[in-house]
Amino acid sequence: MNPLGRPPFTAAILVWSCLACPRSASAQDLTVHGTTTSMGSAYLATTTGNVGIGTTAPQFRLQIVDTYGNNGTLALGAIGVVQSPLEAASEFDRLLVGQGLAWDHGASRFTLTNPLYDRSALVFMNGGNIGFFSHAGDRTSNPTMTRTELAGYQRMVITNTGRVGVGTPTPGFSLHVVDPYGNNGTLALGAFGVGIVQNQIDSGNGFDRLLVGEGIAWDHDSARYTLTNPAYDRSAIVFMNGGGIGFFSHAGDRTSNPTMTRTELAGYQRMVVTATGSVGIGTATPAYRLHVNGPVGASAYFQASSREFKQDIEHLDGAELERMRAEVRKLGVARYRYRAEVGGGDVDEHLGFIAEEMPPDVLAQDGKAVDLYELTAYAIGAMKALDAQAQRLQAEVDSQRGQIDALRAELARLR
């Protein structure tokens, strides 16, 4: 009798080495000598070192063939399964590594090996893709699943081109994330999930295409932002429909109100870069290349003024300078405060000019702002006209003084 309690096989010699017994250098737990060893309806075969179960002609080191002639099933642990292929006709899925489910070839369905618990699978698919599937819930009342049904629970795929899709079986980018609503979805970055990448925020109007947030995420169901850690401050970068980029920040404890509407968040927009390249700080609609709604501090400002930067240079003549002098004489200096919507919180009293009272030469294109560089040039032009006038007057004075001196000399002679 051999260690299995059966008569010796005729086609091979089976040697069993006890685990508790002392091992020699050549001793093994199970050694098969010969070409084929039969075990009833199953086979344990060796051919040049290959082992087959369900086949007498294994082509691999370990080859398992099911009763249908397909490479078969290997159970790993209580509920782990390796199986290939799932469908012999189409060979769509070549290999399944499953947790809690196995393929039933006869029924062409998945059998849930423990339907009370959740299940997952890793599928090596025809064409070279790798699919990741998961499904949760008690399926005791329905302990099987079709392949089409399982396909609805595909969570991730790695394609044969190297693209990764999360929530989509057909990624269009190197990393393509799609949410349950069919929109390009959410990716949490960071240990607490406070970094969010999301596209798109409002599927109805597509206003915001991508959000990168710290402490904030879009909740599609409630159409509101969820503050992921409402006790702390939050910020976001929003890539907006139309090409603009918005920068938002909000400080304060929002534990009692941990959500925020899009309109509310818009009130905390601190900066924007428009599709045309204009930058707004404190305003969502910059009217100039750089538009700051509020005080600006700097150690110096420089205006590009080199001759190499300019063309069509024309120096102004006396008549033009005289016109500037006349305009400057009419300028009024005003004392004022900025309105709340344009002052950026600046409530101080200021001295300056009213654009509508200024000469067009020193105004911005919209006529609502003053170019200080041009105003300086305008004032210098007026000063030059005033200087020319002063020189003329000085010449007249000098001439009259000479005449007076001549008259005095004549009077002295007559005396």
FENBEL-V571579 format. One record per residue. N is the residue number from 1. RES is the residue in three letters. SS is DSSP state (helix for helix, strand for strand, loop for the rest). PHI is phi as a letter, one per 30 degrees, with the letter a starting at -180 (* if undefined). NEAR is the number of other ideal C-beta (glycine too) atoms within 8 Angstrom. Layout:
n | res | ss | phi | near
N | RES | SS | PHI | NEAR
N | RES | SS | PHI | NEAR
This chain:
n | res | ss | phi | near
1 | MET | loop | * | 4
2 | ASN | loop | c | 10
3 | PRO | loop | d | 5
4 | LEU | loop | d | 6
5 | GLY | loop | i | 5
6 | ARG | loop | c | 7
7 | PRO | loop | d | 5
8 | PRO | loop | d | 7
9 | PHE | loop | d | 12
10 | THR | loop | d | 3
11 | ALA | loop | c | 8
12 | ALA | strand | a | 11
13 | ILE | strand | c | 8
14 | LEU | strand | c | 14
15 | VAL | strand | c | 9
16 | TRP | strand | c | 9
17 | SER | loop | c | 11
18 | CYS | loop | d | 5
19 | LEU | loop | d | 5
20 | ALA | loop | d | 3
21 | CYS | loop | d | 7
22 | PRO | loop | d | 3
23 | ARG | loop | c | 6
24 | SER | loop | c | 5
25 | ALA | loop | d | 4
26 | SER | loop | c | 4
27 | ALA | loop | d | 7
28 | GLN | loop | b | 7
29 | ASP | loop | d | 5
30 | LEU | strand | b | 8
31 | THR | strand | b | 7
32 | VAL | strand | c | 11
33 | HIS | strand | c | 7
34 | GLY | strand | k | 10
35 | THR | loop | c | 7
36 | THR | strand | b | 11
37 | THR | strand | b | 13
38 | SER | strand | c | 8
39 | MET | strand | b | 6
40 | GLY | loop | i | 4
41 | SER | loop | d | 2
42 | ALA | strand | c | 7
43 | TYR | strand | b | 12
44 | LEU | strand | b | 11
45 | ALA | strand | b | 14
46 | THR | strand | b | 14
47 | THR | strand | b | 10
48 | THR | loop | h | 4
49 | GLY | loop | j | 5
50 | ASN | strand | d | 13
51 | VAL | strand | c | 10
52 | GLY | strand | b | 16
53 | ILE | strand | c | 12
54 | GLY | loop | i | 10
55 | THR | loop | b | 11
56 | THR | loop | c | 7
57 | ALA | loop | b | 7
58 | PRO | loop | d | 14
59 | GLN | loop | c | 5
60 | PHE | loop | b | 6
61 | ARG | loop | e | 7
62 | LEU | strand | b | 9
63 | GLN | strand | b | 13
64 | ILE | strand | c | 12
65 | VAL | strand | b | 11
66 | ASP | loop | d | 11
67 | THR | loop | d | 5
68 | TYR | loop | c | 6
69 | GLY | loop | i | 6
70 | ASN | loop | c | 10
71 | ASN | strand | e | 8
72 | GLY | loop | c | 11
73 | THR | strand | c | 10
74 | LEU | strand | b | 8
75 | ALA | strand | d | 7
76 | LEU | strand | c | 6
77 | GLY | loop | i | 5
78 | ALA | loop | d | 5
79 | ILE | loop | b | 8
80 | GLY | strand | d | 10
81 | VAL | strand | b | 16
82 | VAL | strand | b | 11
83 | GLN | strand | a | 13
84 | SER | loop | a | 10
85 | PRO | loop | d | 12
86 | LEU | loop | d | 10
87 | GLU | loop | b | 10
88 | ALA | loop | d | 8
89 | ALA | loop | d | 4
90 | SER | loop | c | 5
91 | GLU | loop | h | 9
92 | PHE | loop | d | 8
93 | ASP | strand | c | 14
94 | ARG | strand | c | 8
95 | LEU | strand | a | 10
96 | LEU | strand | b | 14
97 | VAL | strand | c | 10
98 | GLY | strand | c | 15
99 | GLN | strand | c | 10
100 | GLY | loop | j | 11
101 | LEU | strand | a | 14
102 | ALA | strand | b | 11
103 | TRP | strand | d | 12
104 | ASP | strand | c | 10
105 | HIS | loop | d | 9
106 | GLY | loop | d | 4
107 | ALA | loop | c | 7
108 | SER | loop | h | 8
109 | ARG | strand | b | 10
110 | PHE | strand | d | 13
111 | THR | strand | c | 11
112 | LEU | strand | d | 12
113 | THR | loop | d | 10
114 | ASN | loop | b | 9
115 | PRO | loop | d | 10
116 | LEU | loop | d | 6
117 | TYR | loop | c | 6
118 | ASP | loop | d | 8
119 | ARG | strand | b | 13
120 | SER | strand | a | 11
121 | ALA | strand | a | 14
122 | LEU | strand | c | 11
123 | VAL | strand | c | 13
124 | PHE | strand | d | 9
125 | MET | strand | c | 11
126 | ASN | loop | e | 7
127 | GLY | loop | j | 5
128 | GLY | loop | j | 5
129 | ASN | loop | d | 9
130 | ILE | strand | b | 9
131 | GLY | strand | c | 13
132 | PHE | strand | c | 12
133 | PHE | strand | b | 13
134 | SER | strand | a | 10
135 | HIS | strand | b | 10
136 | ALA | loop | c | 4
137 | GLY | loop | k | 5
138 | ASP | loop | d | 6
139 | ARG | loop | c | 11
140 | THR | loop | e | 7
141 | SER | loop | d | 5
142 | ASN | loop | b | 7
143 | PRO | loop | d | 8
144 | THR | strand | b | 10
145 | MET | strand | a | 11
146 | THR | loop | d | 9
147 | ARG | helix | d | 11
148 | THR | helix | d | 6
149 | GLU | helix | d | 8
150 | LEU | helix | d | 14
151 | ALA | helix | e | 9
152 | GLY | loop | d | 6
153 | TYR | loop | c | 9
154 | GLN | strand | d | 11
155 | ARG | strand | c | 8
156 | MET | strand | a | 10
157 | VAL | strand | b | 14
158 | ILE | strand | c | 8
159 | THR | loop | d | 11
160 | ASN | loop | d | 6
161 | THR | loop | c | 4
162 | GLY | loop | j | 7
163 | ARG | loop | d | 12
164 | VAL | strand | c | 12
165 | GLY | strand | c | 14
166 | VAL | strand | c | 12
167 | GLY | loop | i | 10
168 | THR | loop | b | 10
169 | PRO | loop | d | 7
170 | THR | loop | b | 6
171 | PRO | loop | d | 12
172 | GLY | loop | c | 5
173 | PHE | loop | b | 6
174 | SER | loop | e | 7
175 | LEU | strand | b | 9
176 | HIS | strand | b | 13
177 | VAL | strand | c | 13
178 | VAL | strand | b | 11
179 | ASP | loop | d | 12
180 | PRO | loop | d | 5
181 | TYR | loop | c | 6
182 | GLY | loop | i | 5
183 | ASN | loop | d | 10
184 | ASN | strand | e | 8
185 | GLY | loop | c | 12
186 | THR | strand | c | 10
187 | LEU | strand | b | 10
188 | ALA | strand | d | 9
189 | LEU | strand | b | 7
190 | GLY | loop | j | 7
191 | ALA | loop | d | 3
192 | PHE | loop | c | 6
193 | GLY | loop | i | 10
194 | VAL | loop | c | 11
195 | GLY | strand | c | 10
196 | ILE | strand | b | 16
197 | VAL | strand | c | 11
198 | GLN | strand | b | 14
199 | ASN | loop | a | 11
200 | GLN | loop | c | 11
201 | ILE | loop | d | 11
202 | ASP | loop | c | 10
203 | SER | loop | d | 7
204 | GLY | loop | d | 4
205 | ASN | loop | c | 5
206 | GLY | loop | h | 9
207 | PHE | loop | d | 8
208 | ASP | strand | c | 13
209 | ARG | strand | c | 9
210 | LEU | strand | a | 10
211 | LEU | strand | b | 16
212 | VAL | strand | c | 10
213 | GLY | strand | b | 14
214 | GLU | strand | c | 8
215 | GLY | loop | i | 11
216 | ILE | strand | b | 15
217 | ALA | strand | b | 13
218 | TRP | strand | d | 10
219 | ASP | strand | c | 10
220 | HIS | loop | d | 9
221 | ASP | loop | d | 4
222 | SER | loop | c | 7
223 | ALA | loop | h | 8
224 | ARG | strand | b | 9
225 | TYR | strand | d | 12
226 | THR | strand | c | 11
227 | LEU | strand | d | 12
228 | THR | loop | d | 11
229 | ASN | loop | b | 9
230 | PRO | loop | d | 10
231 | ALA | loop | d | 6
232 | TYR | loop | c | 7
233 | ASP | loop | d | 8
234 | ARG | strand | b | 12
235 | SER | strand | a | 12
236 | ALA | strand | a | 14
237 | ILE | strand | c | 11
238 | VAL | strand | c | 13
239 | PHE | strand | d | 11
240 | MET | strand | c | 11
241 | ASN | loop | e | 7
242 | GLY | loop | j | 5
243 | GLY | loop | j | 5
244 | GLY | loop | d | 10
245 | ILE | strand | b | 9
246 | GLY | strand | c | 12
247 | PHE | strand | c | 12
248 | PHE | strand | b | 13
249 | SER | strand | a | 10
250 | HIS | strand | b | 10
251 | ALA | loop | c | 4
252 | GLY | loop | k | 5
253 | ASP | loop | d | 7
254 | ARG | loop | c | 10
255 | THR | loop | e | 7
256 | SER | loop | d | 5
257 | ASN | loop | b | 7
258 | PRO | loop | d | 8
259 | THR | strand | b | 10
260 | MET | strand | a | 12
261 | THR | loop | d | 9
262 | ARG | helix | d | 13
263 | THR | helix | d | 6
264 | GLU | helix | d | 8
265 | LEU | helix | d | 14
266 | ALA | helix | e | 9
267 | GLY | loop | d | 6
268 | TYR | loop | c | 9
269 | GLN | strand | d | 11
270 | ARG | strand | c | 8
271 | MET | strand | a | 10
272 | VAL | strand | b | 13
273 | VAL | strand | c | 8
274 | THR | loop | d | 11
275 | ALA | loop | d | 6
276 | THR | loop | c | 4
277 | GLY | loop | j | 7
278 | SER | loop | d | 12
279 | VAL | strand | c | 12
280 | GLY | strand | c | 14
281 | ILE | strand | c | 11
282 | GLY | loop | i | 9
283 | THR | loop | b | 10
284 | ALA | loop | d | 7
285 | THR | loop | b | 5
286 | PRO | loop | d | 12
287 | ALA | loop | c | 9
288 | TYR | loop | b | 8
289 | ARG | loop | e | 7
290 | LEU | strand | b | 8
291 | HIS | strand | b | 12
292 | VAL | strand | c | 10
293 | ASN | loop | c | 10
294 | GLY | loop | k | 10
295 | PRO | loop | d | 5
296 | VAL | loop | b | 5
297 | GLY | loop | c | 3
298 | ALA | loop | a | 5
299 | SER | loop | d | 2
300 | ALA | loop | a | 4
301 | TYR | loop | b | 4
302 | PHE | loop | b | 4
303 | GLN | loop | c | 5
304 | ALA | loop | d | 5
305 | SER | loop | b | 5
306 | SER | loop | d | 6
307 | ARG | helix | e | 5
308 | GLU | helix | d | 4
309 | PHE | helix | c | 6
310 | LYS | loop | b | 8
311 | GLN | loop | b | 3
312 | ASP | loop | h | 4
313 | ILE | loop | d | 6
314 | GLU | loop | b | 4
315 | HIS | loop | d | 4
316 | LEU | loop | d | 7
317 | ASP | loop | c | 6
318 | GLY | helix | d | 7
319 | ALA | helix | d | 6
320 | GLU | helix | d | 9
321 | LEU | helix | d | 14
322 | GLU | helix | d | 10
323 | ARG | helix | d | 8
324 | MET | helix | d | 15
325 | ARG | helix | d | 14
326 | ALA | helix | d | 8
327 | GLU | helix | d | 11
328 | VAL | helix | d | 10
329 | ARG | helix | d | 6
330 | LYS | helix | d | 6
331 | LEU | loop | d | 9
332 | GLY | loop | c | 7
333 | VAL | loop | c | 7
334 | ALA | strand | c | 8
335 | ARG | strand | c | 6
336 | TYR | strand | a | 8
337 | ARG | loop | b | 8
338 | TYR | loop | d | 10
339 | ARG | loop | d | 6
340 | ALA | helix | d | 5
341 | GLU | helix | d | 4
342 | VAL | helix | b | 7
343 | GLY | helix | d | 12
344 | GLY | loop | h | 10
345 | GLY | loop | i | 5
346 | ASP | loop | d | 8
347 | VAL | loop | c | 6
348 | ASP | loop | d | 5
349 | GLU | loop | d | 5
350 | HIS | strand | b | 8
351 | LEU | strand | c | 5
352 | GLY | strand | l | 7
353 | PHE | loop | b | 10
354 | ILE | loop | c | 9
355 | ALA | helix | e | 10
356 | GLU | helix | d | 5
357 | GLU | helix | c | 7
358 | MET | loop | c | 12
359 | PRO | loop | d | 8
360 | PRO | helix | e | 6
361 | ASP | helix | e | 7
362 | VAL | helix | c | 10
363 | LEU | strand | c | 13
364 | ALA | loop | d | 10
365 | GLN | loop | d | 4
366 | ASP | loop | d | 6
367 | GLY | loop | i | 8
368 | LYS | loop | c | 7
369 | ALA | loop | b | 9
370 | VAL | strand | c | 10
371 | ASP | loop | d | 9
372 | LEU | helix | d | 6
373 | TYR | helix | d | 7
374 | GLU | helix | d | 9
375 | LEU | helix | d | 11
376 | THR | helix | d | 8
377 | ALA | helix | d | 8
378 | TYR | helix | d | 14
379 | ALA | helix | d | 9
380 | ILE | helix | d | 8
381 | GLY | helix | d | 13
382 | ALA | helix | d | 13
383 | MET | helix | d | 9
384 | LYS | helix | d | 9
385 | ALA | helix | d | 13
386 | LEU | helix | d | 9
387 | ASP | helix | d | 8
388 | ALA | helix | d | 11
389 | GLN | helix | d | 9
390 | ALA | helix | d | 8
391 | GLN | helix | d | 8
392 | ARG | helix | d | 8
393 | LEU | helix | d | 8
394 | GLN | helix | d | 8
395 | ALA | helix | d | 8
396 | GLU | helix | d | 8
397 | VAL | helix | d | 8
398 | ASP | helix | d | 8
399 | SER | helix | d | 8
400 | GLN | helix | d | 8
401 | ARG | helix | d | 8
402 | GLY | helix | d | 8
403 | GLN | helix | d | 8
404 | ILE | helix | d | 8
405 | ASP | helix | d | 8
406 | ALA | helix | d | 8
407 | LEU | helix | d | 8
408 | ARG | helix | d | 8
409 | ALA | helix | d | 8
410 | GLU | helix | d | 8
411 | LEU | helix | d | 8
412 | ALA | helix | d | 7
413 | ARG | helix | d | 6
414 | LEU | helix | d | 5
415 | ARG | loop | d | 4
